[in-house]
Amino acid sequence: MSSMAAMPTSHEFETLDLSTVWLRAFLEVARQGSFTVAARGLGWTQSAVSRQISSLEAALGGAPLFDRLPRGVRLTEAGRVLVPYAETVAEALRGAGRELTALRELAGGRLRFGAFATADAALVPQALAAFRARHPKVRVAREEGFTPRLLDRLTAGHLDLAVVSTTGRPPLESYDLHHLLDESLYVAVPAGHPLADGRPVRLGRFADADWISGSARPEGTLLDAALREGFRPRVAHVVAEWTAKQGYVAAGLGVTLVPALAAASVRPDVALVPVLDEGAPARAVYAATVRGQSPAPAAEAFVGALREAAGRLPS
């Protein structure tokens, strides 16, 4: 038949830009068998429905999709072929709409974030507990690392948000920074150390001490504070894990720097000496997102939870 000859080829179908309005009108007419009843259901005029069907027929090569009868309409062979495809498109769009609504309302979606180790001591767990209580259907993936690596992961699109610090002065110009807190530093010493009387001291008092650090070089670590004080600390033991560092300190093998975020988890045979560091800024902690990119709704909500948790931490 001539109507079938006018149908486009499979290649031509790939280039069609079919309006969802056309498909909606087509499916309603197919269900109702009437332009008039379909128009009533859609809340349109009959002429508007007729125009949408005519536009769809023209886009498909001119093949009529309905036979116009004295009473109502009936699908042509071309129309019957189109129905399942139109239903698939309509359901896909409804599914997309449901997922987008879930993302917007935090009833679904995901949150991928990273944090440096001491932020995991109190700040991140408190924020994550509050976030999960409010948004239990959001899938959460978390990783731990140093600030430079977390920023690389954030830039590469593997994270939605990173909890980072200014230790080592990482390049932060490419990120939107949401300030969470400023933290002071402590020197961890064995219990009973002469300076463990609670009074703040300058870091220079420990210039001759053996130090325990996660790196043999102080640059880019908490021991940058020692360089600002004018001395290069002697790193006697390189120990990565915070719990292991405490063991070395308790055994009298050296001292180590402890940020305020980790202070509450210090073991009883280790004492903390507050660092008097008036000439340098406190270490700032931020939630970072990539500048110029729209953050996911879950990331925005988690920033709020982090700020609330930071406000509850002891100063």
C-alpha positions in Angstrom: 0.0 0.0 0.0 1.1 3.5 -0.6 0.9 4.5 3.1 3.5 1.8 4.0 5.7 2.8 1.1 5.9 6.3 2.7 7.3 5.0 6.0 10.9 6.1 6.6 13.8 3.6 6.6 15.6 2.5 9.8 18.4 4.9 9.1 15.9 7.7 8.7 14.3 6.8 12.0 17.6 7.4 13.8 17.6 11.0 12.6 14.0 11.8 13.6 13.4 14.4 16.3 9.9 13.2 17.5 8.2 15.6 19.9 7.0 14.0 23.1 3.9 16.1 22.7 3.2 14.4 19.4 3.6 11.0 21.0 1.4 11.9 23.9 -1.3 13.0 21.6 -0.9 9.9 19.4 -1.2 7.5 22.3 -4.3 9.2 23.7 -6.0 9.2 20.4 -5.1 5.5 19.9 -6.5 4.7 23.3 -9.7 6.6 22.9 -10.4 6.0 19.2 -11.5 9.6 18.9 -9.8 13.0 18.5 -12.7 14.6 20.4 -12.4 12.3 23.4 -8.6 12.5 23.4 -8.7 16.3 23.3 -11.1 16.2 26.3 -8.7 13.9 28.3 -5.7 16.0 27.4 -7.4 19.3 28.2 -6.7 20.5 24.6 -8.8 21.6 21.7 -9.7 19.0 19.0 -7.8 21.1 16.4 -4.7 21.1 18.6 -4.8 17.3 18.8 -5.3 17.1 15.1 -2.3 19.4 14.5 0.0 17.2 16.7 -1.1 14.0 14.8 -0.5 15.7 11.4 2.9 16.9 12.6 3.8 13.4 13.7 2.6 11.9 10.4 4.7 14.4 8.5 7.8 13.6 10.6 7.3 9.9 9.8 7.2 10.4 6.1 3.6 11.2 5.6 2.1 7.8 6.3 -1.3 8.2 7.9 -1.5 6.8 11.4 -5.3 6.8 11.7 -8.1 6.2 9.3 -10.7 9.0 9.8 -14.1 7.3 10.1 -17.6 8.8 10.3 -17.5 8.2 14.0 -14.0 8.4 15.5 -10.7 7.1 14.1 -9.0 3.7 13.8 -5.3 2.9 13.7 -3.7 2.2 10.3 -1.1 -0.5 10.0 1.5 2.2 10.4 -0.2 3.4 13.5 -0.3 -0.1 15.0 3.5 -0.5 14.3 4.2 2.8 16.1 2.1 2.1 19.2 4.6 -0.1 21.2 7.5 2.3 20.3 5.6 5.3 21.5 4.6 3.5 24.7 8.3 2.6 25.3 9.3 6.2 24.9 6.5 7.4 27.1 7.4 5.0 29.9 11.1 5.8 29.6 10.3 9.5 30.1 8.0 8.7 33.0 10.8 6.7 34.5 13.3 9.5 34.0 10.8 11.9 35.6 10.5 9.6 38.7 14.3 9.4 39.0 14.8 13.1 38.7 12.1 13.8 41.3 13.9 11.3 43.6 17.2 13.1 43.1 15.6 16.4 43.8 13.8 15.2 46.9 16.7 13.0 48.1 14.6 9.9 47.9 17.2 8.2 45.8 20.4 8.9 43.9 23.9 8.7 45.3 26.6 10.5 47.3 30.3 9.9 46.7 32.6 11.7 49.1 36.1 11.4 50.5 37.7 12.7 53.7 41.1 12.9 55.2 41.8 10.5 58.1 41.3 12.7 61.2 38.1 14.1 59.8 36.8 10.5 60.1 37.4 10.6 63.9 34.3 12.6 64.7 33.3 15.2 62.1 32.4 12.8 59.2 30.7 10.1 61.3 28.4 12.6 63.0 27.5 14.2 59.7 27.0 10.9 58.0 24.7 9.6 60.8 22.5 12.7 60.5 22.5 12.5 56.7 21.5 8.9 56.6 18.7 9.4 59.2 17.2 12.1 56.9 17.9 10.5 53.6 18.0 6.7 54.0 17.4 6.0 50.3 20.5 7.8 49.1 23.4 5.4 48.3 26.6 6.6 50.0 30.1 5.7 49.0 33.0 7.0 51.0 36.8 6.9 50.7 39.7 8.1 52.8 42.9 9.8 51.6 45.2 12.8 51.8 43.9 16.1 50.6 45.9 16.3 47.3 44.6 12.8 46.3 41.0 13.6 47.2 41.1 16.8 45.1 42.5 14.8 42.2 39.6 12.3 42.6 37.1 15.2 42.8 38.5 16.8 39.7 38.3 13.5 37.8 34.6 13.1 38.6 35.0 10.1 40.9 33.8 12.1 44.0 30.9 14.6 44.4 32.5 16.2 47.4 35.8 16.0 49.4 36.4 17.0 53.0 39.9 18.6 52.9 42.3 20.7 54.9 44.8 23.4 54.1 47.7 21.3 55.4 50.5 21.7 52.9 48.7 24.6 51.2 47.2 22.5 48.3 46.0 24.4 45.2 42.3 25.2 46.0 41.6 27.8 43.3 39.6 25.4 41.1 37.2 24.5 43.9 34.2 25.9 45.7 35.2 25.7 49.4 32.5 25.4 52.1 34.2 26.4 55.3 33.5 23.9 58.2 36.0 24.7 61.0 39.4 25.9 62.0 41.3 23.5 64.1 44.2 24.0 66.5 47.1 21.6 67.0 48.5 19.6 69.9 51.8 17.9 70.6 51.2 14.3 71.8 53.7 13.4 74.5 53.9 10.5 76.9 51.8 10.9 80.0 53.9 12.5 82.8 56.0 14.6 80.3 57.2 17.8 82.0 55.3 20.0 79.6 52.0 18.1 80.0 50.5 20.5 82.4 47.7 21.9 80.1 49.4 25.2 79.3 50.0 26.1 75.7 53.7 26.1 74.5 55.4 27.2 71.3 56.3 24.4 69.0 59.9 25.4 69.2 60.1 23.9 72.7 60.2 20.5 70.9 62.8 21.5 68.3 65.3 18.9 69.7 62.7 16.1 70.1 62.4 13.0 68.0 59.3 13.2 65.9 56.9 10.6 64.7 55.2 11.5 61.3 53.5 10.0 58.4 56.3 11.2 56.1 60.0 11.6 56.3 59.6 15.1 55.0 57.7 17.8 56.9 56.5 19.6 53.8 52.9 19.1 53.0 52.2 17.6 56.4 51.1 18.9 59.8 54.8 19.5 60.5 54.7 22.5 58.2 53.9 24.2 61.5 57.4 23.4 62.7 58.9 25.0 59.6 56.9 28.1 60.3 58.5 28.1 63.8 61.9 28.2 62.2 63.2 24.6 62.8 63.2 21.4 60.8 61.9 18.6 62.9 64.0 15.4 63.2 61.6 12.6 62.0 62.8 9.5 63.8 60.0 7.2 62.9 57.7 7.2 59.8 54.3 5.8 60.9 51.2 6.2 58.8 48.3 5.1 61.2 47.2 7.4 63.9 46.7 4.6 66.4 50.2 3.4 65.8 51.7 6.9 66.3 50.1 6.9 69.7 51.8 3.6 70.6 55.2 5.1 69.6 54.5 8.2 71.7 53.4 6.2 74.7 56.6 4.1 74.5 58.7 7.3 74.7 60.0 7.0 71.2 59.1 10.5 70.2 56.3 13.1 69.9 53.8 13.8 67.2 51.4 16.5 66.2 47.7 15.9 66.7 44.9 18.0 65.1 42.0 19.0 67.2 39.6 16.7 65.3 41.5 13.6 66.6 42.1 14.9 70.1 39.1 13.1 71.6 40.4 9.7 70.6 43.8 10.0 72.4 44.6 7.0 74.6 45.0 7.6 78.4 48.8 7.0 78.5 49.3 9.9 76.0 49.0 13.6 77.0 48.2 16.5 74.7 50.1 19.8 74.9 48.3 22.7 73.2 50.4 24.5 70.5 50.8 28.2 70.8 51.0 29.2 67.2 49.9 32.9 67.1 52.0 33.8 64.0 50.3 31.3 61.7 46.7 30.6 60.8 44.8 27.6 62.2 44.4 24.7 59.9 41.1 25.2 58.0 38.8 22.3 57.1 36.5 22.6 54.1 34.0 20.7 52.1 35.2 21.1 48.5 33.2 20.8 45.2 34.4 21.5 41.7 34.0 25.1 40.7 31.6 25.7 37.8 29.8 22.3 38.2 26.4 22.0 39.7 26.7 19.9 42.8 24.3 17.0 43.2 21.4 17.6 45.6 22.8 14.9 47.9 26.2 16.7 48.0 24.5 20.0 49.0 22.6 18.3 51.7 25.8 16.6 53.0 27.6 20.0 53.2 24.7 21.1 55.5 25.1 18.0 57.7 28.9 18.6 57.9 28.4 22.2 59.0 25.9 21.1 61.7 28.4 18.4 62.9 31.2 20.9 62.9 29.1 23.3 65.1 28.6 20.5 67.6 32.3 19.7 68.0 34.1 21.0 71.1 36.0 24.2 70.2 
